[in-house]
Amino acid sequence: MSTAPTEHQADATARRALDEQLYTLVGRAVREVRITRVRRSEGLRWVAMVIGSTGKEVRLYDRGLHHAAAVILREAFPTADWSTAQNYDVRTGTLTRRTTAAPAGLRGGRR
C-alpha cells in the first residue's frame, strides 16, 4: 500500500500551463482527464479518458495521445502514486487517486 497522498493540488500558474498543454494535445477545452495503466498483450500501456468542456468524452484515436496525456500529468505531479489510476480536474487543478467502490454483492450487501 502506498503512503503517497491521495490528492495533489497545482498552483494557479501550473493550472494554466496544464490547461494549455491539454488544450494543445486534445485540440479543445478539457474538463477532466482520467489516467489508468492497463496490461495489454504488448505490455503495460497508459489509457487516458478525456472529458471535454461539454461533459462528453473526447476520443483519442492516436495511442500516442494517451501516453502524452499521462506524461503531462506525471511531470506536473511527480509525487503522486502513478501505480494507481488518477483523475485530474482542470478547473480546480486537483489530481486525485481514483478509487472504485466494490459492488454491493462483494461487500456483503444486497444486489
C-alpha positions as CSV (number, residue, x, y, z in Angstrom):
1,M,0.0,0.0,0.0
2,S,1.4,3.4,-1.0
3,T,1.8,6.2,1.5
4,A,1.6,8.9,-1.2
5,P,-1.1,11.5,-0.6
6,T,-4.4,10.7,-2.5
7,E,-4.8,14.3,-3.6
8,H,-2.4,16.8,-5.1
9,Q,-3.1,20.5,-5.9
10,A,-1.5,22.5,-8.7
11,D,-1.0,26.3,-8.1
12,A,-2.5,28.8,-10.4
13,T,0.5,29.0,-12.7
14,A,0.7,25.2,-13.1
15,R,-3.1,25.0,-13.7
16,R,-2.8,27.5,-16.6
17,A,0.1,25.6,-18.0
18,L,-1.6,22.2,-17.7
19,D,-4.8,23.7,-19.3
20,E,-2.8,25.0,-22.2
21,Q,-0.9,21.7,-22.7
22,L,-4.0,19.6,-22.6
23,Y,-5.8,22.0,-25.0
24,T,-2.9,21.7,-27.4
25,L,-2.8,17.9,-27.1
26,V,-6.6,17.3,-27.5
27,G,-7.5,20.3,-29.7
28,R,-10.3,21.6,-27.5
29,A,-11.0,22.7,-23.9
30,V,-10.7,19.9,-21.4
31,R,-12.7,19.5,-18.1
32,E,-11.2,16.3,-16.8
33,V,-8.5,13.7,-17.6
34,R,-8.6,10.1,-16.2
35,I,-5.4,8.2,-16.4
36,T,-5.2,4.4,-16.0
37,R,-2.4,2.0,-16.6
38,V,-3.6,-1.2,-18.3
39,R,-2.0,-4.5,-19.2
40,R,-2.2,-5.4,-22.8
41,S,-0.6,-8.3,-24.8
42,E,2.3,-5.9,-25.7
43,G,2.8,-4.9,-22.0
44,L,1.7,-2.1,-19.8
45,R,0.1,0.9,-21.6
46,W,-1.4,4.2,-20.5
47,V,-5.0,4.9,-21.2
48,A,-6.5,8.4,-21.0
49,M,-10.1,9.2,-20.9
50,V,-10.6,12.9,-21.6
51,I,-13.8,14.8,-20.8
52,G,-14.4,18.0,-22.8
53,S,-16.0,21.2,-21.5
54,T,-19.4,19.9,-22.6
55,G,-19.1,16.9,-20.2
56,K,-18.7,14.4,-23.1
57,E,-15.8,12.1,-23.7
58,V,-13.3,13.3,-26.3
59,R,-12.0,10.3,-28.2
60,L,-8.2,9.9,-28.5
61,Y,-7.7,7.9,-31.6
62,D,-3.9,8.0,-31.7
63,R,-2.4,5.8,-29.0
64,G,0.4,8.3,-28.6
65,L,-2.0,10.9,-27.2
66,H,-2.9,8.6,-24.3
67,H,0.8,8.4,-23.4
68,A,1.3,12.1,-23.9
69,A,-1.6,13.0,-21.6
70,A,-0.1,10.7,-18.9
71,V,3.3,12.2,-19.3
72,I,2.0,15.8,-19.0
73,L,0.3,14.9,-15.7
74,R,3.1,12.8,-14.4
75,E,5.6,15.6,-14.9
76,A,3.2,18.1,-13.2
77,F,2.6,15.8,-10.2
78,P,5.8,13.7,-9.7
79,T,5.0,12.7,-6.1
80,A,1.6,11.2,-7.0
81,D,1.2,7.4,-6.8
82,W,1.3,6.6,-10.5
83,S,0.9,2.8,-9.9
84,T,-2.8,3.6,-9.5
85,A,-5.4,5.3,-11.6
86,Q,-5.6,9.1,-11.3
87,N,-8.2,11.8,-12.1
88,Y,-7.2,15.4,-13.0
89,D,-9.8,18.2,-12.7
90,V,-8.7,21.0,-14.9
91,R,-10.9,23.7,-13.3
92,T,-9.6,23.1,-9.8
93,G,-6.1,21.8,-10.6
94,T,-6.6,18.8,-8.4
95,L,-5.2,15.4,-9.1
96,T,-6.9,12.6,-7.1
97,R,-6.3,8.9,-6.8
98,R,-9.3,7.2,-8.4
99,T,-11.0,4.6,-6.4
100,T,-13.8,2.4,-7.5
101,A,-16.2,1.1,-4.9
102,A,-16.7,-2.7,-4.9
103,P,-20.2,-3.8,-5.9
104,A,-22.6,-4.3,-3.1
105,G,-22.7,-8.0,-3.6
106,L,-18.9,-8.2,-2.9
107,R,-19.2,-6.0,0.2
108,G,-21.9,-8.3,1.7
109,G,-24.8,-6.0,0.8
110,R,-27.8,-6.8,-1.3
111,R,-27.7,-6.9,-5.1
